[in-house]
Amino acid sequence: MPENETLHDLGLDEYKYGFVDEEKHVFRTKPGLTEEVVRQISAQKDEPEWMLEFRLKALGIYYSKPMPTWGGNLSDLERVLGEIYFYVRPQDKMEHSWDDVPEDIKTTFERLGIPEAEQKILAGVGAQYESEMVYHSLKKEWEDKGVIFDSIEEGLKNHPELFRKYFGTVIPSQDNKFAAMNSAVWSGGSFVYIPKGVELGTPLQAYFRVNQERMGQFERTLIIADEGSHAHYIEGCTAPVYSTESFHSGVIEIIVHKNARFRYTTIQNWSNNMYNLVTQRALVHENASMEWLDGNLGSKLTMKYPSCFLVGEGAHGEILSIAYAGNGQHHDTGGKVVHAAPRTTSSIVSKSISRGTGRSSYRGLCKIYEGAKHAKSNVECDALLINDTSRTDTYPYIEVDERDANVGHEATVSKVGDEQLFYLMSRGMSEEEAMALIVRGFIEPIAKELPLEYAVELNRLIDLEMEGSVG
Amino acid sequence: MNETTAMDPTILDPENTTATAPEGVTDTLNREKVEAYSAPEPAWLKERRMHAWEVYEQTPMPTTRLEEWRYTDLKEKLDLDTLAWPEVTECADDFGACPEGLQEAMRADRAASGHVWEIDGIVFHIDLEDDLAEKGVVLTSLRRAVDSHPQILKEYLATEAVPPESGKFEALNGALWTDGILLFVPRGVRLDLPVRVTRWASQAGVSIFSRTLIVAEPGSQVSLVDEILSDDFDAQTFVSDAVEVMAKDGAQVQYVSLQRLGRGAFYQSSQRTLAQRDSTLDTLNVSMGASTARVDLNARLLGPGANSDMLGLYFGDDNQHFHHNTSQDHVAPNTSSDLLYKGALDHNSRSVFRGIIKVHPKAQKTDAYQTNRNLLLSDDARADSLPNLEIQADDVRCSHGATVGQLDAESRFYLMSRGLTREQAERLVVLGFLGEVLSRLPLGGVVEKVTNVIEEKLRQV
């Protein structure tokens, strides 16, 4: 650890991606969500008729479902949803060459360090600005092997059969109110196909940026990892700090076929005025493996529970979740594992830190269906409280319908130990430095799971803040 | 894939929980019944019952849309409309004339400080060691206490611990309780032996409402073993309990509930314990009988230094459904609680454990633990476990754990290698699994009694 580093220096409480660029767009809908808005979005995208029908049906489902009364405080959300723009088109078309991206948008992403990272370590990069992907590229060697890494709109246009076979199958519109909303107004996101047996050595990465004030972003990602393939997808999110709330509600569907391995990493660092309500789910087939690595640092309220539905024999699901809730933030996060086949295994590890008036809640489900013989699942949750105004909750649901299964759940809550502090301070550290070291030690079991590439990105989000300068 | 899961926002739908017409008003459970029942009672009690009835009418019947009732569907499990009011027969205070099952349970009891026998919600026998009575210990029926100890009832009965506002069934019990037990232990008095309460339900197709009130004054010590049992019923029988336990400063109280009702019973028990400064208030809930058993236990730690051990044990077979809903409320600083609920489930039986540790904002230096372990003995058994934490103070040590698993094959193999049959080995492993709970509450007679019941159940496996 660098010398004289304090908890404050970890930078978790500060937000350095809050800069605002001038609002420019070629089209945007009126504030609020109406049938007209849905039709306009569909028309803007020049979609096939079935997609418009799909959207309109989802809108009806959205209207019919009540606002959740569990989880975070959504009492203001009705008002917020009436004020935000559901669709903002920043430019006319998506670019595949970085040079063609409009200068101001380019500058924004350059400030976030994207082209640089792409050069060095990534197999492909996508960037979404407001409602549309503005840039998508994939290294040629992977393109040649049949890998598809496109915006979701291009996926629908260029690969209609593959798209239609899987779209909306993992997370149907009926799943929950916000999945229905996303299904009605989705825009942007990635379409990924990894062909049989292809192993991507380096990750694919997507960046999501909301610049417009009172903006709703609804990206939709569909990933198909075919038999025996192997890949890693990373998403990062940032937005400027406005006094009004913004809204982000993504739907991520992943199909992991037989013997494939897929890892999905999120570094969510939205500004503290963002509602972040996301549905992420993977369908995991025979002997396949799915890993969710979920880091929640930003947003006002996040409700997100990455899920693994283990439907093939021997499937494995893993969810690693880390949440940091500073002043005024609430992370209601966790994971769901559903065992629906024999010899399936899963593990959820959740670590959360609450500081100031922050609140972290773990909410998770472990369900073992009858017939999922020899299923095994283990859940571990640890919460660290920094101040006496901080709060943490744990709400696990364990449902076991099969005798030959083993399920365990454990959670602990603690504060930074006086003894640990005292020891480090006796070694010459200030209290703040000691605190920072302990916090780092606490998240280490998850941080060490990050691939090197990811660590680069996480360092951008945390360490750069520490030094007090971005771009 | 589209089944309702924990995250489905439709689970809690406020629009559907607002009741229009009062729910649960039947030919026998109605305002007229409360009025008639309380007619001979003093005004304060009558008022209290009528208030409870008001609350009952205003409270909607819990549905699976409520988190606390998600896994127990009352629509499916309970039909209040079929319930008659029990024949109130004043039983003769004669051991030999008691139902055989009741006699058997009483004979198995060891020495006690006092006894209470109750049939169908009416107490018909009470005895208490003379020297304890001289020291001011009160052990009496609630009906008698209305005349003999009105002050205690006015202060504690359905006020602080289980007021009608606690919920639908608590309100119903508050309006219609027929009798129950008052145990009052004065300051500094210690009872070496437990008080034994044995309750019997004899009539099928009726509803029975009883209450227990225990007040332990500062520095006193007492344990009460509350056993309820019956034969099997050929029609649904509703047995409702409300248990209120107060441990004042430095008091030590143990409350043990042993539920062995016959099949056909719907057992509903609301228990709340209030632990003041430096008191110890321990509970044990053993659920063996009834078709459906729902126990709500709320331990409130109200004074610094208060401690509650909360133990639970259940063994289900056939179609039994157990639902234990517990909460550990740490209100004051420097309090501790430790919960351990263990259960085995055979055949089609099902158990739900939902527990929550709540550490209130000022309850620093809290130690709170919660463990629920389940053993599934059959392919068709099911166990759901929801151990929750809500922590609003930072200087705390809290943890919880929950497991669901099958019989430990290695232990069984070891025992079989020592010459035991498979059945014997399994029996022993189950007994050992459940025995951990009993070993933590060494109360004379209870361990043997519970072990016998478990062994009886295991013989049917």
Chai-1 contact restraints between the chains, C-beta under 6 A:
chainA,res_idxA,chainB,res_idxB,connection_type,confidence,min_distance_angstrom,max_distance_angstrom,comment,restraint_id
A,P66,B,D13,contact,1.0,0.0,6.0,A-B,restraint_1
A,P68,B,P9,contact,1.0,0.0,6.0,A-B,restraint_2
A,T69,B,L12,contact,1.0,0.0,6.0,A-B,restraint_3
A,T69,B,P14,contact,1.0,0.0,6.0,A-B,restraint_4
A,W70,B,L12,contact,1.0,0.0,6.0,A-B,restraint_5
A,N176,B,D8,contact,1.0,0.0,6.0,A-B,restraint_6
A,N176,B,P9,contact,1.0,0.0,6.0,A-B,restraint_7
A,K177,B,P9,contact,1.0,0.0,6.0,A-B,restraint_8
A,Y305,B,M7,contact,1.0,0.0,6.0,A-B,restraint_9
A,L365,B,T5,contact,1.0,0.0,6.0,A-B,restraint_10
A,L365,B,A6,contact,1.0,0.0,6.0,A-B,restraint_11
A,L385,B,D394,contact,1.0,0.0,6.0,A-B,restraint_12
A,N387,B,D394,contact,1.0,0.0,6.0,A-B,restraint_13
A,D388,B,D394,contact,1.0,0.0,6.0,A-B,restraint_14
A,S390,B,D394,contact,1.0,0.0,6.0,A-B,restraint_15
A,R391,B,Q392,contact,1.0,0.0,6.0,A-B,restraint_16
A,T392,B,I391,contact,1.0,0.0,6.0,A-B,restraint_17
A,D393,B,L389,contact,1.0,0.0,6.0,A-B,restraint_18
A,D393,B,E390,contact,1.0,0.0,6.0,A-B,restraint_19
A,T394,B,L389,contact,1.0,0.0,6.0,A-B,restraint_20
A,Y395,B,N388,contact,1.0,0.0,6.0,A-B,restraint_21
A,Y397,B,A6,contact,1.0,0.0,6.0,A-B,restraint_22
A,Y397,B,L386,contact,1.0,0.0,6.0,A-B,restraint_23
A,I398,B,S385,contact,1.0,0.0,6.0,A-B,restraint_24
A,I398,B,A402,contact,1.0,0.0,6.0,A-B,restraint_25
A,E399,B,D384,contact,1.0,0.0,6.0,A-B,restraint_26
A,V400,B,A383,contact,1.0,0.0,6.0,A-B,restraint_27
A,V400,B,V404,contact,1.0,0.0,6.0,A-B,restraint_28
A,D401,B,R382,contact,1.0,0.0,6.0,A-B,restraint_29
A,R403,B,L376,contact,1.0,0.0,6.0,A-B,restraint_30
A,R403,B,D379,contact,1.0,0.0,6.0,A-B,restraint_31
A,R403,B,Q406,contact,1.0,0.0,6.0,A-B,restraint_32
A,D404,B,Q406,contact,1.0,0.0,6.0,A-B,restraint_33
A,N406,B,G405,contact,1.0,0.0,6.0,A-B,restraint_34
A,V407,B,V404,contact,1.0,0.0,6.0,A-B,restraint_35
A,G408,B,T403,contact,1.0,0.0,6.0,A-B,restraint_36
A,H409,B,A402,contact,1.0,0.0,6.0,A-B,restraint_37
A,E410,B,G401,contact,1.0,0.0,6.0,A-B,restraint_38
A,A411,B,H400,contact,1.0,0.0,6.0,A-B,restraint_39
A,T412,B,S399,contact,1.0,0.0,6.0,A-B,restraint_40
A,V413,B,I391,contact,1.0,0.0,6.0,A-B,restraint_41
A,V413,B,C398,contact,1.0,0.0,6.0,A-B,restraint_42
A,K415,B,D394,contact,1.0,0.0,6.0,A-B,restraint_43
A,K415,B,D395,contact,1.0,0.0,6.0,A-B,restraint_44
